[in-house]
Amino acid sequence: MTMQNPKPATFNTVPNDTEGTTWELPTGAIARLGKGFQQPYQDDNDIALSPDNTYFAVGTRTGLWWYDVHSMSPIALLETERGTINSVDISPNGKLIAFANWDGIIKVRDIQSGEHVTQINRVVYKHITFSPDSKQLAIITIINEKKVIDVLDISRGSFIAQIDWGESEVINSSFQLDFSPDGQFLAAATDEQTSLWNSDTSVIVDTFEGRNFVFSPDSRLLAFHHPYLVPNSEPLRAASTVLVWNIVTGEQIFHFTEPTHLVMTLRFSPCGQFLAAYERNRTLRVWNLTEGVLKETYTDSGRPHYLPDGTLLTTVFNRKTIEVWNVEQHEKLWTYERKNESIGDKWFTKCSKLPIAHFVTNNRKEKGKTYAFPMLTDVLCYLYPGHFSPNGDLLASRGHTKGIVLWDVKSKQKQKIVIKDQSIKTFAFLPCGNILAIDRKWDDFTVWEVSEENEVALGKFTISNDLGRGTYTFSNYQIALAGKGGIIYLWDLNHSDKPRAFIGHTDHIWGLTFSPDGKRLVSGSSDKTARLWNVERGEEIASLPLAEPITTRALAFSPCGSVIAGGMFGQLHVWCAKDLTLLHTISQPEDSPRPYALAFSPCGQYLASGTWWHKGMQHMAIRLWDVATGENIHTFWGHTTDVQSLAFSPDGTLLASNGFDGTCILWNVDTLI
């Protein structure tokens, strides 16, 4: 009987907060919306499941979250002092957890006590993995454009081996790294090939043209697939051959050509007699390795997972559900609802063993029913831009891939997602409380208006010039957008059927905003000018005076329209919007020189600035400035990386900061301004 792994130390929890909204908040914050964004890769290097399937850890840009598999609820939050965790692994004995962050710091903690076992500096490229005896840790890193595998002795806290893996031609390859079950071998793979080393001597054993490798339970066999383009296929598609090598003899013993599409996953059965391969077209094939023949083919199947007793289960990802099946009995065991833009949907997609672990842990007996996770419906958001509704009851943020998320400000809970089937680039509240949003697909833009009752497409337009990332701003039913080419496009939905072009800038436009009355527009560009425009005539009024030629990255008008603020590297500019004179040049501290998010308080007396990440920064600064004097009256420290947008509540008591870390932090500014 497998013993249960030790329960993780429950650090930083708050009584009566079961979702973690108020866990480990920075000073001055009252809530954190969102669990933090993850690396945008499809592999599961930032999710680790305990060997007994009772707990799992997730590394995000906020920190390290521990979850209980049985309830799927959070039980601890660690490493918030820096966050930005990109790789996680749990030791085979279930006692240690290792993780690495963007700053090149690797830490190993005792799971039960939470104490640090060791810490070392090394930039990890996607992967860390424990040896089977839980005494060593292997990592992939890039040194001088070469792929290197380092092996860390955990008890000594030092590297004991370094393997030169050759030139790194494709930095964005989906790397894989694993020890054989007996610890004798170490294998690593890119999209192109798999390499095998003796883990004791670091001597290479062999190199194979293939990927997605897997060791047999007895460590004798190595299976992988070799992708190729199918000749004369229309459209052109990829397929795979599956290869099995005897590591001991160095001989290829099987070469399976049955896959008709690209193989995504390979799994050995616990007895080592069977090999399962899942293809992109949802075909699952199982070979009998004792006889060297195809045992069974299953269509419309899912990703394979063997239970310790040899039962073959699959997870089938449909558009609205995730299903768990017993393959050999052709029986659907359980169905999970997929919640659009939720962390549960994201995490289950990245780590397909999670729904099976939950199913097994809960001993689901009622088969064929649909189950929804109450604790994994937290929204996964980019969370920028963020805007308060005119009455202050709602805070809106952009979804991870689609839709706009509406949060109830009082309860700090998600209310609903609107335009949930559209890839929204940006949006704003109209004075009436409706939302105006832009959906962009390549060069085609659709403008939506969302009310409590309807979601209506108001119109479409096409801009053939490449905007790149693009910047957008709204004034009622006027929309301005710009980007790489230096041209500003303005569309007045009430008076025109296509945008007008404002020409003057000669390089990428980063900052763009309307005056409160919508009659003027201010822009900042890489051509090192900031310009004011007459919206009705489409003409430049003047260039704003700069202390020196510099790119203005962020711009904001005060609520009364009398002051303009600009954020650039190392400084803030404050101009008089009437006579276009420079009122203040506010130098920024060396530790946070990029104030690229700006917002005025509703009274117009204060300006908030949020910084982007700069080398050496642990947390980002959000500063409050007295507009009249240029004095810094308060500084918050919160997000682990770029502050993307700022917004004051209409009554001026709250400040919402939306970060590239995938969270929105609500700050109490009532006593400060």
NUDOTI-241869 format. One line per 4 residues: number of its first residue (from 1); their letters; for each residue x negated, y negated, z of C-alpha. Coordinates in nm, 3 decimals. Example, Ala and Ser with C-alpha at 12.3 -4.5 7.8 and 13.67 -1.06 7.14 Angstrom:
BEGIN
1) AS) -1.230/0.450/0.780 | -1.367/0.106/0.714
This chain:
BEGIN
1) MTMQ) 0.000/0.000/0.000 | -0.137/-0.340/-0.099 | -0.185/-0.573/0.196 | -0.035/-0.918/0.174
5) NPKP) -0.284/-1.195/0.110 | -0.333/-1.459/0.381 | -0.089/-1.749/0.370 | -0.246/-2.078/0.260
9) ATFN) -0.300/-2.343/0.525 | 0.000/-2.576/0.523 | -0.185/-2.907/0.497 | -0.022/-3.248/0.459
13) TVPN) 0.342/-3.139/0.469 | 0.610/-3.371/0.610 | 0.905/-3.242/0.819 | 1.241/-3.247/0.636
17) DTEG) 1.073/-3.315/0.302 | 1.085/-2.982/0.120 | 0.984/-3.121/-0.220 | 0.664/-3.310/-0.135
21) TTWE) 0.787/-3.657/-0.234 | 0.630/-3.812/0.077 | 0.338/-3.572/0.130 | -0.007/-3.729/0.167
25) LPTG) 0.095/-4.072/0.040 | -0.158/-4.354/0.007 | -0.130/-4.641/0.254 | 0.163/-4.869/0.171
29) AIAR) 0.347/-4.614/-0.044 | 0.694/-4.485/0.040 | 0.733/-4.212/-0.223 | 0.560/-4.028/-0.505
33) LGKG) 0.775/-3.916/-0.798 | 0.627/-3.626/-0.992 | 0.376/-3.356/-0.899 | 0.108/-3.485/-1.134
37) FQQP) 0.021/-3.408/-1.492 | -0.198/-3.116/-1.602 | -0.450/-3.065/-1.877 | -0.264/-3.059/-2.210
41) YQDD) -0.378/-2.709/-2.302 | -0.163/-2.402/-2.338 | -0.391/-2.174/-2.133 | -0.338/-2.131/-1.760
45) NDIA) -0.676/-2.235/-1.620 | -0.513/-2.477/-1.376 | -0.270/-2.217/-1.233 | -0.381/-1.927/-1.013
49) LSPD) -0.161/-1.648/-0.876 | -0.264/-1.465/-0.558 | -0.356/-1.098/-0.616 | -0.046/-0.979/-0.428
53) NTYF) 0.180/-1.223/-0.622 | 0.306/-1.398/-0.306 | 0.152/-1.745/-0.359 | 0.024/-1.956/-0.643
57) AVGT) -0.185/-2.270/-0.669 | -0.152/-2.542/-0.931 | -0.415/-2.804/-1.002 | -0.284/-3.138/-1.130
61) RTGL) -0.413/-3.491/-1.162 | -0.266/-3.558/-0.817 | -0.430/-3.272/-0.629 | -0.395/-2.902/-0.551
65) WWYD) -0.040/-2.780/-0.484 | 0.033/-2.449/-0.312 | 0.365/-2.276/-0.382 | 0.543/-1.978/-0.232
69) VHSM) 0.644/-1.733/-0.507 | 0.949/-1.598/-0.319 | 1.118/-1.939/-0.283 | 0.922/-2.126/-0.553
73) SPIA) 0.891/-2.415/-0.306 | 0.575/-2.617/-0.223 | 0.397/-2.528/0.099 | 0.082/-2.743/0.092
77) LLET) -0.095/-3.027/-0.089 | -0.473/-3.069/-0.083 | -0.747/-3.269/-0.255 | -0.542/-3.586/-0.304
81) ERGT) -0.847/-3.798/-0.225 | -0.955/-3.743/-0.585 | -0.716/-3.507/-0.760 | -0.782/-3.463/-1.134
85) INSV) -0.819/-3.085/-1.093 | -0.865/-2.899/-1.422 | -0.963/-2.542/-1.322 | -0.842/-2.311/-1.044
89) DISP) -0.903/-1.947/-0.948 | -0.819/-1.728/-0.647 | -1.065/-1.459/-0.539 | -0.967/-1.092/-0.595
93) NGKL) -0.960/-1.033/-0.217 | -0.711/-1.321/-0.181 | -0.922/-1.505/0.077 | -1.084/-1.787/-0.126
97) IAFA) -0.976/-2.046/-0.376 | -1.212/-2.229/-0.612 | -1.131/-2.539/-0.812 | -1.308/-2.806/-1.014
101) NWDG) -1.221/-3.165/-1.104 | -1.300/-3.418/-1.375 | -1.592/-3.558/-1.175 | -1.786/-3.232/-1.198
105) IIKV) -1.729/-3.123/-0.838 | -1.664/-2.755/-0.767 | -1.522/-2.663/-0.428 | -1.451/-2.328/-0.265
109) RDIQ) -1.208/-2.320/0.029 | -1.100/-2.053/0.273 | -0.731/-2.009/0.191 | -0.606/-1.930/0.540
113) SGEH) -0.796/-2.199/0.730 | -0.837/-2.451/0.449 | -1.201/-2.503/0.547 | -1.466/-2.571/0.283
117) VTQI) -1.693/-2.276/0.213 | -1.916/-2.448/-0.039 | -1.930/-2.747/-0.273 | -2.156/-2.808/-0.569
121) NRVV) -2.177/-3.046/-0.863 | -2.134/-2.911/-1.214 | -1.912/-3.033/-1.497 | -1.669/-2.748/-1.564
125) YKHI) -1.534/-2.702/-1.912 | -1.192/-2.545/-1.857 | -1.294/-2.224/-1.680 | -1.402/-2.093/-1.342
129) TFSP) -1.361/-1.726/-1.245 | -1.449/-1.511/-0.941 | -1.647/-1.189/-0.963 | -1.456/-0.872/-0.858
133) DSKQ) -1.635/-0.862/-0.521 | -1.535/-1.229/-0.457 | -1.900/-1.321/-0.390 | -1.982/-1.508/-0.711
137) LAII) -1.822/-1.768/-0.932 | -1.883/-1.807/-1.305 | -1.813/-2.130/-1.492 | -1.832/-2.257/-1.849
141) TIIN) -1.994/-2.595/-1.898 | -2.142/-2.799/-2.183 | -2.504/-2.914/-2.141 | -2.669/-3.113/-2.420
145) EKKV) -2.404/-2.990/-2.667 | -2.472/-2.628/-2.573 | -2.229/-2.384/-2.416 | -2.369/-2.262/-2.084
149) IDVL) -2.237/-2.010/-1.833 | -2.353/-2.068/-1.476 | -2.312/-1.810/-1.198 | -2.275/-1.945/-0.843
153) DISR) -2.359/-1.747/-0.530 | -2.076/-1.863/-0.304 | -2.233/-1.784/0.034 | -2.562/-1.958/-0.054
157) GSFI) -2.398/-2.244/-0.243 | -2.648/-2.226/-0.527 | -2.658/-2.110/-0.887 | -2.830/-1.774/-0.933
161) AQID) -2.807/-1.737/-1.311 | -2.763/-1.947/-1.624 | -2.668/-1.803/-1.961 | -2.734/-2.002/-2.278
165) WGES) -2.433/-1.933/-2.499 | -2.555/-2.133/-2.800 | -2.448/-2.452/-2.975 | -2.100/-2.583/-2.905
169) EVIN) -1.964/-2.655/-3.250 | -1.602/-2.682/-3.141 | -1.571/-2.861/-2.809 | -1.193/-2.815/-2.806
173) SSFQ) -1.202/-2.437/-2.841 | -0.978/-2.235/-2.611 | -1.251/-2.071/-2.405 | -1.203/-1.750/-2.206
177) LDFS) -1.428/-1.617/-1.927 | -1.396/-1.295/-1.723 | -1.595/-1.034/-1.533 | -1.533/-0.667/-1.603
181) PDGQ) -1.336/-0.497/-1.321 | -1.653/-0.328/-1.188 | -1.851/-0.656/-1.207 | -2.118/-0.509/-1.433
185) FLAA) -2.036/-0.726/-1.734 | -1.943/-1.086/-1.801 | -1.759/-1.176/-2.121 | -1.680/-1.514/-2.273
189) ATDE) -1.493/-1.610/-2.589 | -1.417/-1.907/-2.810 | -1.167/-1.921/-3.093 | -1.429/-1.755/-3.315
193) QTSL) -1.615/-1.487/-3.119 | -1.658/-1.292/-2.796 | -1.995/-1.243/-2.624 | -2.080/-0.982/-2.360
197) WNSD) -2.362/-0.997/-2.104 | -2.497/-0.776/-1.828 | -2.397/-0.979/-1.522 | -2.700/-0.866/-1.319
201) TSVI) -2.970/-0.944/-1.577 | -2.787/-1.210/-1.789 | -2.908/-1.016/-2.094 | -2.667/-1.020/-2.386
205) VDTF) -2.515/-0.681/-2.465 | -2.327/-0.762/-2.785 | -2.137/-1.027/-2.978 | -1.806/-0.957/-3.150
209) EGRN) -1.609/-1.147/-3.414 | -1.285/-1.178/-3.223 | -1.106/-1.341/-2.932 | -0.844/-1.295/-2.652
213) FVFS) -1.047/-1.008/-2.507 | -0.944/-0.779/-2.223 | -1.138/-0.513/-2.025 | -0.996/-0.171/-1.955
217) PDSR) -0.938/-0.096/-1.583 | -1.242/0.136/-1.572 | -1.464/-0.129/-1.745 | -1.559/0.115/-2.022
221) LLAF) -1.361/-0.049/-2.302 | -1.334/-0.402/-2.440 | -1.038/-0.489/-2.663 | -0.994/-0.808/-2.866
225) HHPY) -0.836/-0.918/-3.190 | -0.991/-1.055/-3.506 | -0.773/-1.315/-3.683 | -0.764/-1.358/-4.062
229) LVPN) -0.554/-1.538/-4.322 | -0.308/-1.317/-4.508 | -0.383/-1.336/-4.883 | -0.105/-1.474/-5.105
233) SEPL) 0.123/-1.545/-4.808 | 0.362/-1.837/-4.858 | 0.338/-2.039/-4.648 | -0.018/-1.938/-4.560
237) RAAS) -0.018/-1.753/-4.227 | -0.258/-1.570/-3.998 | -0.258/-1.207/-3.886 | -0.492/-0.995/-3.673
241) TVLV) -0.669/-0.665/-3.652 | -0.710/-0.523/-3.302 | -1.050/-0.377/-3.215 | -1.151/-0.159/-2.919
245) WNIV) -1.518/-0.103/-2.833 | -1.680/0.142/-2.597 | -1.912/-0.082/-2.395 | -2.121/0.208/-2.267
249) TGEQ) -2.206/0.351/-2.611 | -2.179/0.025/-2.806 | -1.946/0.188/-3.058 | -1.621/0.068/-3.209
253) IFHF) -1.370/0.343/-3.133 | -1.045/0.192/-3.265 | -0.954/-0.049/-3.544 | -0.580/-0.111/-3.551
257) TEPT) -0.444/-0.286/-3.861 | -0.070/-0.271/-3.781 | -0.027/-0.634/-3.657 | 0.140/-0.841/-3.928
261) HLVM) 0.102/-1.173/-3.747 | -0.150/-1.341/-3.518 | -0.199/-1.157/-3.188 | -0.152/-1.382/-2.884
265) TLRF) -0.193/-1.144/-2.587 | -0.357/-0.806/-2.518 | -0.301/-0.592/-2.206 | -0.431/-0.252/-2.092
269) SPCG) -0.205/-0.027/-1.885 | -0.331/0.043/-1.528 | -0.428/0.397/-1.631 | -0.620/0.264/-1.931
273) QFLA) -0.439/0.498/-2.170 | -0.229/0.234/-2.344 | -0.298/-0.104/-2.505 | -0.019/-0.356/-2.567
277) AYER) -0.046/-0.644/-2.817 | 0.199/-0.933/-2.848 | 0.218/-1.113/-3.183 | 0.329/-1.465/-3.269
281) NRTL) 0.642/-1.334/-3.446 | 0.753/-1.181/-3.112 | 0.654/-0.828/-3.206 | 0.507/-0.609/-2.931
285) RVWN) 0.302/-0.303/-3.026 | 0.174/-0.037/-2.787 | -0.105/0.204/-2.886 | -0.189/0.535/-2.721
289) LTEG) -0.568/0.519/-2.690 | -0.603/0.884/-2.594 | -0.460/0.985/-2.932 | -0.559/0.670/-3.121
293) VLKE) -0.210/0.615/-3.262 | 0.064/0.352/-3.249 | 0.303/0.463/-2.976 | 0.584/0.211/-3.016
297) TYTD) 0.682/-0.117/-3.183 | 0.929/-0.357/-3.020 | 1.079/-0.651/-3.210 | 1.210/-0.976/-3.064
301) SGRP) 1.002/-0.904/-2.755 | 0.781/-1.109/-2.523 | 0.445/-1.133/-2.352 | 0.345/-0.800/-2.192
305) HYLP) 0.266/-0.741/-1.823 | 0.202/-0.402/-1.664 | 0.307/-0.339/-1.305 | 0.069/-0.132/-1.088
309) DGTL) 0.288/0.176/-1.140 | 0.253/0.145/-1.519 | 0.594/-0.010/-1.588 | 0.571/-0.243/-1.887
313) LTTV) 0.761/-0.570/-1.845 | 0.776/-0.866/-2.079 | 0.865/-1.232/-2.046 | 1.072/-1.356/-2.340
317) FNRK) 1.075/-1.733/-2.388 | 1.390/-1.853/-2.563 | 1.496/-2.211/-2.621 | 1.713/-2.234/-2.307
321) TIEV) 1.612/-1.928/-2.105 | 1.322/-1.710/-1.991 | 1.409/-1.341/-1.979 | 1.236/-1.056/-1.796
325) WNVE) 1.271/-0.717/-1.969 | 1.180/-0.359/-1.896 | 1.044/-0.275/-2.238 | 1.057/0.104/-2.243
329) QHEK) 1.410/0.115/-2.101 | 1.526/-0.168/-2.334 | 1.681/-0.335/-2.029 | 1.711/-0.705/-1.952
333) LWTY) 1.631/-0.742/-1.583 | 1.679/-1.113/-1.520 | 1.734/-1.445/-1.693 | 1.596/-1.780/-1.578
337) ERKN) 1.734/-2.113/-1.693 | 1.483/-2.338/-1.868 | 1.510/-2.695/-1.742 | 1.394/-2.943/-2.003
341) ESIG) 1.099/-3.154/-1.887 | 1.070/-2.965/-1.554 | 0.751/-2.846/-1.388 | 0.904/-2.499/-1.358
345) DKWF) 0.945/-2.472/-1.734 | 0.592/-2.602/-1.792 | 0.427/-2.378/-1.534 | 0.618/-2.067/-1.641
349) TKCS) 0.519/-2.131/-2.002 | 0.151/-2.168/-1.910 | 0.148/-1.869/-1.673 | 0.396/-1.614/-1.807
353) KLPI) 0.330/-1.380/-1.515 | 0.501/-1.623/-1.274 | 0.862/-1.526/-1.359 | 0.768/-1.159/-1.329
357) AHFV) 0.595/-1.221/-0.994 | 0.908/-1.399/-0.869 | 1.133/-1.121/-0.996 | 0.925/-0.849/-0.831
361) TNNR) 0.874/-1.043/-0.505 | 1.247/-1.095/-0.465 | 1.333/-0.733/-0.555 | 1.606/-0.839/-0.792
365) KEKG) 1.867/-0.567/-0.803 | 2.153/-0.746/-0.979 | 2.040/-0.714/-1.335 | 2.148/-0.922/-1.630
369) KTYA) 2.234/-1.233/-1.431 | 2.106/-1.587/-1.481 | 1.900/-1.749/-1.207 | 1.802/-2.114/-1.167
373) FPML) 1.512/-2.230/-0.952 | 1.628/-2.491/-0.702 | 1.276/-2.610/-0.617 | 1.111/-2.617/-0.960
377) TDVL) 1.340/-2.866/-1.127 | 1.100/-3.151/-1.047 | 1.053/-3.354/-1.362 | 0.725/-3.339/-1.551
381) CYLY) 0.672/-3.692/-1.682 | 0.418/-3.917/-1.836 | 0.604/-4.168/-1.617 | 0.514/-4.468/-1.828
385) PGHF) 0.649/-4.706/-1.907 | 0.860/-4.736/-1.593 | 1.148/-4.982/-1.561 | 1.407/-5.064/-1.295
389) SPNG) 1.769/-5.103/-1.400 | 1.909/-5.458/-1.370 | 2.088/-5.371/-1.045 | 1.785/-5.189/-0.906
393) DLLA) 1.967/-4.859/-0.845 | 1.772/-4.665/-1.106 | 1.411/-4.626/-1.207 | 1.358/-4.494/-1.560
397) SRGH) 1.047/-4.321/-1.693 | 0.953/-4.140/-2.012 | 0.966/-3.762/-2.015 | 0.664/-3.545/-2.085
401) TKGI) 0.768/-3.455/-2.440 | 1.128/-3.571/-2.475 | 1.391/-3.790/-2.319 | 1.408/-4.062/-2.055
405) VLWD) 1.430/-3.960/-1.690 | 1.656/-4.161/-1.459 | 1.562/-4.154/-1.091 | 1.792/-4.262/-0.809
409) VKSK) 1.587/-4.522/-0.621 | 1.761/-4.470/-0.287 | 1.732/-4.090/-0.272 | 1.406/-4.072/-0.474
413) QKQK) 1.562/-3.787/-0.672 | 1.607/-3.728/-1.043 | 1.959/-3.826/-1.148 | 1.957/-3.707/-1.509
417) IVIK) 1.768/-3.707/-1.839 | 1.908/-3.904/-2.133 | 1.828/-3.869/-2.504 | 1.678/-3.538/-2.394
421) DQSI) 1.635/-3.403/-2.747 | 1.434/-3.698/-2.878 | 1.062/-3.778/-2.852 | 1.088/-4.126/-2.705
425) KTFA) 0.788/-4.357/-2.742 | 0.913/-4.646/-2.532 | 1.230/-4.804/-2.395 | 1.372/-5.093/-2.192
429) FLPC) 1.688/-5.182/-2.003 | 1.924/-5.433/-2.158 | 2.079/-5.698/-1.928 | 2.409/-5.506/-1.939
433) GNIL) 2.240/-5.195/-1.796 | 2.226/-4.996/-2.118 | 1.892/-4.860/-2.240 | 1.732/-4.943/-2.574
437) AIDR) 1.479/-4.679/-2.684 | 1.254/-4.598/-2.980 | 1.211/-4.246/-3.113 | 0.910/-4.215/-3.344
441) KWDD) 0.836/-3.932/-3.586 | 0.524/-4.017/-3.786 | 0.611/-4.338/-3.979 | 0.985/-4.318/-3.913
445) FTVW) 1.142/-4.499/-3.618 | 1.493/-4.457/-3.477 | 1.641/-4.703/-3.228 | 1.884/-4.565/-2.969
449) EVSE) 2.122/-4.733/-2.728 | 2.221/-4.537/-2.419 | 2.521/-4.623/-2.204 | 2.689/-4.420/-1.932
453) ENEV) 2.921/-4.270/-2.191 | 2.725/-4.251/-2.516 | 2.387/-4.214/-2.686 | 2.406/-4.393/-3.019
457) ALGK) 2.145/-4.429/-3.296 | 2.163/-4.797/-3.391 | 1.935/-4.781/-3.693 | 1.620/-4.653/-3.856
461) FTIS) 1.318/-4.808/-4.022 | 0.986/-4.695/-4.167 | 0.642/-4.850/-4.125 | 0.386/-4.700/-4.361
465) NDLG) 0.082/-4.864/-4.200 | -0.087/-4.647/-3.937 | -0.011/-4.795/-3.594 | -0.213/-4.537/-3.402
469) RGTY) -0.101/-4.522/-3.042 | 0.101/-4.841/-3.091 | 0.231/-5.099/-2.847 | 0.594/-5.204/-2.811
473) TFSN) 0.804/-5.472/-2.643 | 1.174/-5.561/-2.624 | 1.388/-5.870/-2.580 | 1.755/-5.773/-2.581
477) YQIA) 1.811/-5.635/-2.932 | 1.478/-5.760/-3.063 | 1.195/-5.508/-3.093 | 0.830/-5.590/-3.165
481) LAGK) 0.565/-5.328/-3.233 | 0.203/-5.334/-3.343 | -0.115/-5.129/-3.338 | -0.423/-5.045/-3.542
485) GGII) -0.373/-5.267/-3.845 | -0.334/-5.596/-3.660 | 0.015/-5.660/-3.804 | 0.308/-5.727/-3.573
489) YLWD) 0.646/-5.593/-3.687 | 0.959/-5.751/-3.542 | 1.310/-5.618/-3.592 | 1.616/-5.811/-3.478
493) LNHS) 1.888/-5.546/-3.477 | 2.166/-5.807/-3.475 | 2.046/-6.006/-3.775 | 1.832/-5.786/-3.999
497) DKPR) 1.821/-5.440/-4.151 | 1.442/-5.416/-4.156 | 1.142/-5.550/-3.962 | 0.953/-5.869/-4.044
501) AFIG) 0.572/-5.874/-4.049 | 0.373/-6.129/-3.847 | 0.025/-6.155/-3.997 | -0.275/-6.315/-3.829
505) HTDH) -0.467/-6.063/-3.622 | -0.740/-5.868/-3.797 | -0.782/-5.573/-3.560 | -0.594/-5.342/-3.324
509) IWGL) -0.326/-5.512/-3.114 | -0.321/-5.383/-2.755 | -0.105/-5.635/-2.569 | 0.237/-5.756/-2.681
513) TFSP) 0.527/-5.914/-2.492 | 0.823/-6.148/-2.542 | 0.895/-6.461/-2.344 | 1.205/-6.425/-2.120
517) DGKR) 1.424/-6.619/-2.368 | 1.300/-6.408/-2.660 | 1.188/-6.711/-2.862 | 0.814/-6.658/-2.830
521) LVSG) 0.584/-6.360/-2.854 | 0.230/-6.329/-2.722 | -0.025/-6.076/-2.850 | -0.379/-5.967/-2.768
525) SSDK) -0.614/-5.794/-3.009 | -0.954/-5.634/-3.056 | -1.032/-5.930/-3.282 | -1.091/-6.105/-2.946
529) TARL) -0.804/-6.349/-2.977 | -0.476/-6.387/-2.790 | -0.202/-6.555/-2.995 | 0.138/-6.710/-2.932
533) WNVE) 0.408/-6.673/-3.200 | 0.736/-6.846/-3.286 | 0.978/-6.555/-3.320 | 1.242/-6.730/-3.532
537) RGEE) 0.994/-6.862/-3.790 | 0.749/-6.572/-3.768 | 0.461/-6.817/-3.740 | 0.164/-6.844/-3.511
541) IASL) 0.196/-7.134/-3.268 | -0.159/-7.126/-3.136 | -0.441/-6.912/-3.004 | -0.463/-6.906/-2.628
545) PLAE) -0.792/-7.039/-2.486 | -1.031/-6.771/-2.360 | -1.323/-6.817/-2.125 | -1.523/-6.613/-2.378
549) PITT) -1.438/-6.405/-2.688 | -1.286/-6.089/-2.541 | -1.018/-5.829/-2.613 | -0.696/-5.895/-2.423
553) RALA) -0.551/-5.553/-2.338 | -0.242/-5.647/-2.134 | -0.004/-5.944/-2.134 | 0.293/-6.057/-1.924
557) FSPC) 0.526/-6.359/-1.915 | 0.649/-6.492/-1.580 | 1.030/-6.462/-1.530 | 1.084/-6.833/-1.593
561) GSVI) 0.854/-6.829/-1.896 | 0.618/-7.096/-1.767 | 0.311/-6.875/-1.713 | 0.137/-6.609/-1.920
565) AGGM) -0.106/-6.357/-1.770 | -0.363/-6.156/-1.963 | -0.577/-5.861/-1.857 | -0.919/-5.799/-2.012
569) FGQL) -1.238/-5.624/-1.909 | -1.372/-5.778/-1.589 | -1.118/-6.057/-1.559 | -0.762/-6.185/-1.557
573) HVWC) -0.654/-6.500/-1.740 | -0.357/-6.711/-1.632 | -0.229/-6.971/-1.882 | 0.029/-7.247/-1.872
577) AKDL) 0.282/-7.138/-2.136 | 0.394/-7.497/-2.202 | 0.069/-7.679/-2.281 | -0.134/-7.358/-2.343
581) TLLH) -0.412/-7.444/-2.099 | -0.613/-7.192/-1.901 | -0.511/-7.220/-1.535 | -0.727/-6.947/-1.380
585) TISQ) -0.997/-6.704/-1.475 | -0.996/-6.440/-1.203 | -1.304/-6.221/-1.197 | -1.239/-5.854/-1.115
589) PEDS) -1.447/-5.647/-0.873 | -1.719/-5.433/-1.028 | -1.556/-5.115/-0.898 | -1.229/-5.180/-1.088
593) PRPY) -1.295/-5.402/-1.390 | -1.006/-5.295/-1.618 | -0.676/-5.461/-1.510 | -0.470/-5.332/-1.803
597) ALAF) -0.126/-5.312/-1.638 | 0.052/-5.635/-1.539 | 0.386/-5.741/-1.389 | 0.519/-6.062/-1.236
601) SPCG) 0.736/-6.055/-0.924 | 1.101/-6.166/-0.978 | 1.026/-6.499/-0.812 | 0.729/-6.556/-1.042
605) QYLA) 0.497/-6.652/-0.758 | 0.301/-6.327/-0.761 | 0.129/-6.113/-1.021 | 0.054/-5.743/-0.984
609) SGTW) -0.235/-5.589/-1.177 | -0.320/-5.221/-1.204 | -0.658/-5.096/-1.315 | -0.761/-4.820/-1.551
613) WHKG) -1.021/-4.567/-1.444 | -1.386/-4.673/-1.450 | -1.687/-4.453/-1.379 | -1.730/-4.397/-1.008
617) MQHM) -1.371/-4.481/-0.910 | -1.190/-4.242/-0.675 | -0.853/-4.416/-0.674 | -0.717/-4.699/-0.885
621) AIRL) -0.660/-5.046/-0.748 | -0.325/-5.224/-0.764 | -0.374/-5.585/-0.666 | -0.125/-5.857/-0.578
625) WDVA) -0.227/-6.210/-0.676 | -0.092/-6.551/-0.580 | -0.027/-6.707/-0.922 | -0.074/-7.067/-0.805
629) TGEN) -0.412/-7.011/-0.639 | -0.546/-6.693/-0.802 | -0.598/-6.544/-0.455 | -0.585/-6.166/-0.407
633) IHTF) -0.335/-6.128/-0.123 | -0.326/-5.747/-0.104 | -0.468/-5.433/-0.265 | -0.315/-5.085/-0.282
637) WGHT) -0.520/-4.777/-0.367 | -0.323/-4.489/-0.510 | -0.340/-4.322/-0.850 | -0.630/-4.092/-0.936
641) TDVQ) -0.659/-4.231/-1.288 | -0.527/-4.513/-1.512 | -0.235/-4.724/-1.391 | -0.033/-4.744/-1.712
645) SLAF) 0.253/-4.976/-1.615 | 0.391/-5.176/-1.323 | 0.745/-5.291/-1.245 | 0.900/-5.484/-0.957
649) SPDG) 1.251/-5.402/-0.839 | 1.500/-5.682/-0.912 | 1.510/-5.782/-0.543 | 1.129/-5.787/-0.523
653) TLLA) 1.102/-5.539/-0.235 | 0.952/-5.249/-0.432 | 0.671/-5.213/-0.681 | 0.664/-4.906/-0.905
657) SNGF) 0.328/-4.803/-1.047 | 0.324/-4.545/-1.323 | 0.000/-4.359/-1.382 | -0.178/-4.140/-1.632
661) DGTC) -0.195/-3.889/-1.346 | 0.172/-3.813/-1.416 | 0.319/-3.972/-1.105 | 0.513/-4.284/-1.015
665) ILWN) 0.431/-4.434/-0.676 | 0.680/-4.663/-0.504 | 0.514/-4.929/-0.290 | 0.676/-5.141/-0.018
669) VDTL) 0.594/-5.505/-0.097 | 0.879/-5.660/0.104 | 0.652/-5.789/0.381 | 0.371/-5.891/0.145
673) I) 0.552/-6.131/-0.086
